[in-house]
Amino acid sequence: MSLWTRGGLSWRDLLWRILHQIYEDRVLGHCAELAYYFLFAIFPLLLFLTTVLGYIAKAHIEVQTNIFTYVARVSPSGDITALLSGTLREITEGRGRAKASIGLIAAIWAASNGMLAIGGTLNSACGLKETRPWWQRRITAIILIVTFGVLVVSSLTVMVYGGPIAEAVADRYGVGGLFATAWKALQWLLSGVFLVLSFEMVYNYAPNLEGSREWGTPGALTGVALWLGASFGFRLYLSYFHAYSKTYGSLGAVILLLVWFYLTAFAILMGGEVNSELAKASARRAEARARRKVRRVKAARG
């Protein structure tokens, strides 16, 4: 049964159940936990992405610039972007090819810790018990990180090189500027698809799910919408209020980064909660139908 049917729940009932689960599953506390893990995983992940893209594009510095150009579009503050780019630049300075290769392996391993934390938190939030051995969880986390990296690389490739490709196709086939304009819109659509697919990968494989897996779920769309809304809403707030720099001084950028990670964790967990509640409602509905069918059969025989 598709999750889009909402298991027969009204929008009001679904919202009430999710709000109840936020309290029951201590979602806000888990968000703080994930924000802490994200802080330690973000720089290895960025190092992994820039190293892979650097090998592909043969232009490491240019790749970093392109990455942070698009990070700045979703980052709620320029201070966060500057903190990430500055720290990554310090990490990568003076690294030779051998160090880069070793650093890439270490980066994947360290970034997988964040994915393990997401899986454990989704298990707790969705009422699942972890039964997989530690090595299977670690391998799954590494595969998810690498897959996430591939999706990000694909998204950045579309955004960075999509314009020249569209212009070349337009010139070759004489389709004019209309194609180039349509391609610009398609670039953002493809980036959105890669983002939704990233959330789906996390929801399907990070927690200890059993049975068939669903794709194109309401939870993934909810998570992406919440993350984008929270990021841009936080940016709007910071454009009018600058309380963090006044309160925390030089640590203001770090605090902003942690708050952004907290909001990111909330979006991820809420998407998982939506899928979990819809799955539970669908299961209850299927059980009710089965009981009614049994009663009808008994009544017909009696």
C-alpha positions in Angstrom: 0.0 0.0 0.0 1.4 3.4 -1.0 2.4 5.9 1.7 0.7 8.6 -0.3 -2.7 7.3 0.7 -1.9 8.4 4.3 -3.2 5.1 5.6 -6.7 6.6 5.7 -5.7 9.3 8.1 -6.9 12.9 7.7 -4.3 15.7 7.5 -5.3 16.7 11.0 -4.9 13.2 12.5 -1.5 12.8 10.7 -0.2 16.1 12.0 -1.4 15.3 15.6 0.3 11.8 15.4 3.6 13.4 14.2 3.5 16.1 16.9 2.9 13.3 19.5 5.8 11.3 18.2 8.2 14.3 18.3 7.6 14.3 22.1 7.6 10.5 22.5 10.7 9.9 20.4 12.7 12.8 21.8 13.2 14.1 18.3 14.5 17.5 19.5 17.1 15.8 21.7 18.2 13.6 18.9 18.6 16.7 16.7 21.2 18.0 19.1 23.0 14.7 19.0 23.1 14.6 15.2 24.2 18.3 15.1 27.2 17.2 17.2 28.0 14.3 14.9 27.5 16.5 11.8 30.1 19.0 13.1 32.7 16.3 13.1 31.6 14.7 9.8 31.2 17.8 7.6 34.9 18.6 7.0 35.8 15.0 6.2 32.8 14.9 3.8 33.8 18.1 2.1 37.4 16.9 1.9 36.1 13.7 0.3 34.0 15.6 -2.2 36.6 18.1 -3.2 39.2 15.4 -3.6 37.0 13.3 -5.9 36.0 16.3 -7.9 39.6 17.5 -8.0 40.7 14.2 -9.5 37.9 14.4 -12.1 38.2 18.1 -13.0 42.0 18.4 -12.5 41.4 21.8 -10.9 41.2 21.4 -7.1 41.0 25.1 -6.2 38.4 25.8 -8.8 36.3 22.8 -7.7 36.3 24.1 -4.1 35.2 27.5 -5.3 32.3 26.0 -7.3 31.2 23.8 -4.3 31.1 26.8 -1.9 29.4 28.9 -4.5 26.4 26.5 -4.3 26.8 26.0 -0.6 26.4 29.7 -0.2 23.0 29.5 -2.0 21.5 27.3 0.7 23.7 28.4 3.6 21.8 30.7 6.0 24.8 32.9 6.6 27.9 34.0 4.8 29.8 33.4 8.1 29.0 29.7 7.8 30.2 29.5 4.2 33.4 31.4 5.2 34.0 29.1 8.2 33.6 25.9 6.1 35.7 27.2 3.1 38.4 28.6 5.4 38.7 25.5 7.5 38.8 23.2 4.4 41.4 25.4 2.8 43.6 25.0 6.0 43.1 21.2 5.9 44.1 20.9 2.2 47.1 23.2 2.2 50.4 21.3 1.9 48.8 17.9 1.2 50.7 15.9 -1.4 49.1 13.2 -3.6 50.0 10.4 -1.1 48.5 12.4 1.8 45.5 13.1 -0.3 44.9 9.4 -1.0 45.3 8.5 2.7 43.2 11.5 3.6 40.4 10.4 1.3 40.1 7.0 3.0 40.2 8.7 6.4 37.6 11.2 5.2 35.2 8.5 4.1 35.6 6.6 7.3 35.1 9.7 9.5 32.1 10.9 7.4 30.5 7.5 7.8 30.3 8.1 11.5 27.8 10.8 10.8 25.8 8.4 8.7 25.9 5.8 11.5 24.5 8.4 13.9 21.7 9.2 11.4 20.8 5.5 11.2 20.8 5.0 14.9 18.8 8.1 15.5 16.2 7.1 12.8 16.0 3.7 14.5 15.2 5.3 17.8 12.8 7.9 16.3 10.9 5.3 14.3 10.8 2.6 17.0 13.1 0.2 15.2 15.5 -2.2 16.9 19.0 -2.5 15.5 19.8 -6.1 14.6 22.6 -5.7 12.0 26.2 -6.6 13.0 28.5 -3.6 13.4 30.5 -4.4 10.2 27.3 -4.4 8.2 26.3 -1.1 9.6 29.7 0.4 8.9 29.8 -0.9 5.3 26.3 0.4 4.7 27.3 3.8 6.1 30.3 4.0 3.8 28.3 3.0 0.8 25.7 5.6 1.6 28.4 8.3 2.0 30.0 7.3 -1.3 26.6 7.3 -3.0 25.8 10.6 -1.5 29.1 11.9 -2.8 28.2 10.6 -6.3 24.8 12.4 -6.2 26.5 15.6 -5.0 29.1 15.3 -7.8 26.3 14.7 -10.3 24.4 17.7 -9.1 27.4 20.0 -9.1 28.3 18.7 -12.6 24.9 19.6 -13.9 25.1 23.1 -12.2 28.7 23.9 -13.2 28.9 22.4 -16.7 25.2 22.4 -17.7 25.4 25.9 -19.1 28.2 25.3 -21.5 26.7 22.0 -22.6 23.4 23.6 -23.2 25.0 26.4 -25.3 27.0 23.9 -27.3 23.8 21.8 -28.0 21.9 25.0 -28.9 24.6 26.1 -31.4 25.0 22.7 -32.9 21.3 22.0 -33.5 20.2 25.6 -33.9 17.5 25.5 -31.2 18.2 29.0 -30.1 18.1 30.6 -26.7 14.8 28.9 -25.7 16.6 25.7 -25.1 19.3 27.4 -23.0 16.6 29.0 -20.9 14.7 25.8 -20.4 17.9 24.0 -19.5 18.6 26.5 -16.7 15.2 25.6 -15.2 16.0 21.9 -15.8 19.3 22.3 -13.9 17.5 23.2 -10.7 14.9 20.4 -11.3 17.7 17.8 -11.6 19.5 19.2 -8.5 16.2 18.8 -6.6 15.8 15.2 -7.9 19.4 14.4 -6.7 18.6 16.0 -3.3 15.3 14.0 -2.9 17.1 10.8 -4.0 19.8 11.5 -1.3 17.1 11.7 1.4 15.5 8.5 0.0 18.8 6.6 0.3 19.1 7.6 3.9 15.5 6.7 4.8 15.7 3.3 3.0 19.2 2.1 4.1 20.4 4.0 7.2 17.8 2.6 9.6 17.2 -1.1 10.2 14.2 -1.5 7.9 12.9 -4.9 7.0 10.9 -5.9 4.0 10.3 -3.9 0.8 11.5 -0.3 0.6 9.5 2.6 -0.8 10.9 5.2 -3.2 9.3 8.6 -3.9 7.9 8.8 -0.4 6.2 11.8 1.3 8.9 11.7 4.0 11.7 12.5 1.5 9.7 15.4 0.0 8.9 16.6 3.5 12.5 16.4 4.6 13.8 18.3 1.6 11.0 21.0 1.9 11.7 21.4 5.6 15.5 21.6 5.1 15.2 24.2 2.3 12.5 26.2 4.2 14.5 26.1 7.5 17.7 27.2 5.7 16.2 30.1 3.9 14.0 31.0 6.9 17.2 31.0 9.1 18.9 33.2 6.5 15.9 35.6 6.6 16.1 35.8 10.4 19.9 36.4 10.3 19.4 39.2 7.8 17.4 41.2 10.4 19.0 40.0 13.6 22.7 39.5 14.3 22.4 38.4 17.9 24.8 35.5 17.5 27.9 37.6 16.7 27.0 40.0 19.6 26.4 37.2 22.1 29.1 34.7 21.1 31.7 37.0 19.5 34.3 35.1 17.4 32.4 31.8 18.1 29.3 33.2 16.4 30.1 31.4 13.1 30.5 28.0 14.9 27.2 28.5 16.8 25.5 29.4 13.5 26.9 26.2 11.9 25.6 24.1 14.8 22.1 25.7 14.6 22.0 25.0 10.9 23.0 21.4 11.6 20.3 21.2 14.2 17.7 22.4 11.7 19.1 19.9 9.1 18.8 17.1 11.6 15.2 18.1 12.4 14.4 18.0 8.7 15.9 14.6 8.3 14.2 13.1 11.3 10.8 14.7 10.5 10.9 13.1 7.1 11.6 9.8 8.8 8.8 10.3 11.2 6.3 11.1 8.4 7.2 7.9 6.6 7.1 5.9 9.9 3.6 7.2 10.9 2.2 6.7 7.4 3.6 3.1 7.3 2.0 2.4 10.7 -1.3 3.8 9.6 -1.2 1.8 6.4 -0.4 -1.4 8.4 -3.3 -0.8 10.8 -5.6 -0.1 7.9 -4.5 -3.4 6.2 -5.0 -5.3 9.4 -8.5 -3.8 9.9 -9.5 -4.8 6.3 -8.2 -8.4 6.9 -10.2 -8.7 10.1 -13.4 -7.4 8.3 -12.8 -9.9 5.6 -12.4 -12.8 8.0 -15.7 -11.7 9.8 -17.5 -11.6 6.4 -16.3 -15.1 5.5 -17.4 -16.4 8.9 -20.7 -14.7 8.6 -21.3 -16.2 5.2 -20.4 -19.7 6.4 -22.6 -19.4 9.5 
